[in-house]
Each structure stands twice: as structure tokens, then as C-alpha cells.
């Protein structure tokens, strides 16, 4: 601490906000402390039941949606495209029938 600039020693009160404040905080931040904290947080998240809760919640919502006769957006879009194709084919067939009926000689 002898070579620490004025206001950076731990025995002195915290310096006023400014250039010396950064010097005061430097000894307090230890990269090992941050690495340890990060490792503990990662471990807590890895070992937490959050993934199980999410999985169970998804299953619960899926069963609830099944009871309400709801469909997934993807399934809806597939059915919508099939319906559009069927309507297009129906319009083509109706036009063909009208054309054939028009060309048929009367009885």
C-alpha cells in the first residue's frame, strides 16, 4: 500500500467521486471473486429444477389446450394451405364443367 496513490489506501475514507474513486475501487474488484461467483451461478442454474418445471408446465399447458380443442399454429397453417388448394381445384373443376355443359348440344 505504500506505492498506492493518495486516496487509494484502505485505511483512508473513500475519496470523492472523480479520478481517485476508480483507484479506490480497483483493489476491491478481484477477478477470482467474479469467476467464482459466475461458476456458482452456473452451477445453481444447472442444478436447479427450472428445466423440470418448464417441461412440466409445457405438458400441463398442452393437455389444457387439448381439452379446449386448440390447435398449433403450424397445424392451422397446413390445414389452411390444404383448404386453399382444394378451393382452387374446385373452382377449376366448376369452370371445366360449365365449359363442357356449354359445348354439349341440347337434347
N, C-alpha and C positions, 0 to 999 in steps of 0.2 A: 504494500500500500504506500510505500514511500515514493514510488515513482508515479503514483496516481495524481492527476491534475487536481488543482484546488476544487473542492466541492464534490470529489468523487470518492472520498473515503467514507466508509460505512459509519464511522463514529460521528460524522457531522450530519446535521439535519439535511433533508432533501433540498437541493438547490431550486431556485425559482425556475419556472418554465423558460427554456431557452437552450443555448448551446450546451450548457453544463448538465442539463436534465438528461440528455442522451448518454452522457458519460456515467451518470448515476445509475441508469437502468442496465447498462451493459453487464456489470458483474451479476446482476440478478437473473439474467436470462442464460440458462445453461442448455446447450443442445441435447445433452444426455437426458435432462429432465423432460424436454419436449418429445424426444424419441421414446422414452419410457411411457409418457402419457399417451402418445399415439398407439404404442403397442398394447397398452391396457384397454384403450377404447376399441381397437380392432378385435381384441380377444373377447371383450364383453359383447360386442355385436355378433361375433362368430358363434359364441356360446349361448346367445340369448334365444328365447323361444319365439322371437319375432317371425322367423320363417315358418314355424309350425302354425302360428296364429294366422299368418297370411294365407297359408294353404287351407286351414280350416274355415276361414272366413270366405274364401273363394268357393269352397264346396257348399257352404251354407247358402251363399247367395245364388249359386247355380241351382240348388234344389228349390229355393224360393222362387226363382224365375221360372223353373219348370212347372210349378204349381200355378203360376199366373199365365201359363201358355205364352210366354215371351220367347222370341227367337233372337239369335245373334244377328248382328248387322251383316256379317258375311253371308249367312244363310238367306237373309232377306234379299240381299243384292243378287244372289244366284237365282232365286225364285223370280225376282223382278226381270232379270235378263231372259229367263225362260218364257215368261209371260209375254214380254215384248216380241220375242221371236215367234211365238205361237200366234200372236195377233197379226204380225206381219204376214205369216204364212196364210192365215185365214183370209186376210184382205186380198192376197194374190189369188187364192182359190175362188173367192167370190167373184173377182173380176174375170177369171177364166170361165166360170160357169155362166156369167152374164154374156160373155163373148160367144160361147157355144150356143146358148139359147137364142141369141140374136141371129146367128148364122144358120140355125136349123129352120128348114122350111115348115110353114104352118101345115097342119093336118086338115 
